Amino acid sequence: MHNTLEFEKSLIELENKIIGLENFSKENNVNLVSEIDILRKKLDQMKRDVYANLSPWQKVKIARLQERPTTVEYVKTIMPDFIELHGDRLYMDDAAIIGGIGTFEGIAVTVIGHQKGKDTKENIKRNFGMAHPEGYRKALRLMKQAEKFKRPVVTFIDTPGAYCGLGAEERGQGEAIATNLLEMSRLKTPIISFVIGEGGSGGALGLGIADRVCMLEHTIYSVISPEGLSSILWKDAGLAEKAADIMKLTAKDLLEMKVIDKIIGEPLGGAHKDIEFVSNNIKDYLIKELPALLKLDSNTLLDQRYEKLREIGK
């Protein structure tokens, strides 16, 4: 970790040096284009080296960055005509999960996703992306609606886990997630899921039973957080980095174990550096997979989904 911190410090110093030279060039009308170009190439190569060899714990930290694009940002980029729908028709509207209808390449699509905030005020409103049972019931209402009108479902997963407060437990948090797992496994319309940040525990799985599951390059997907695992195993949350190393929670690990189907590439530095780049990669995947899934009759779709789920962990 010490070496990593030193490397990050070197990157910041080089970036500051480039900015300083650019300012000096403008203020003094001096042509430093070639010198700046050499430093930029060096900086790019340094970034390529570090991001090609990130440790699991470093992936965890990138997945949790507040700057990372949220579900709303991806949806607005991919489906500009998206209309949000609210409420579970039982208790209230949960802002930690958004859902609605949009059009993708002429196909009407139901979109559902965890929603984190971009600042403290919004995070409090969104409960830091940790949904209450009414959030999962809203998601299920929209999925059943999609099934009725033969719309495919696209979900975006980004949550530390479902909210575990007293009120959530009183209103049936476990039952709400379990019902989603059951109903998504037999939903008679295609489902494609994207992990765009943290995929934490049952809170993630409540939107994650799908025909195709993808993870962005620098995201995580696990049954528990590294801090939670280290607290259980070693009674010390400070050993989270050690826990991350053994958890197999990165996109590369999960692709090798066939838990997911595809890794969606990110730009150097992470998805927040270029949302258009990531959105285009998501679009490309949807263009390839959605029409193919829509051609399947419901029995074949469900049979293939069943086989996919049964294969996990073999």
Helices and strands as residue ranges (DSSP letters): H 2-28, H 33-51, H 56-63, H 71-78, E 83-85, E 97-104, E 107-114, H 120-126, G 127-129, H 133-148, E 153-159, H 166-170, H 173-185, E 191-200, H 201-205, E 212-216, E 220-222, H 226-234, G 237-239, H 240-246, H 251-256, E 262-264, G 271-273, H 275-294, H 298-311
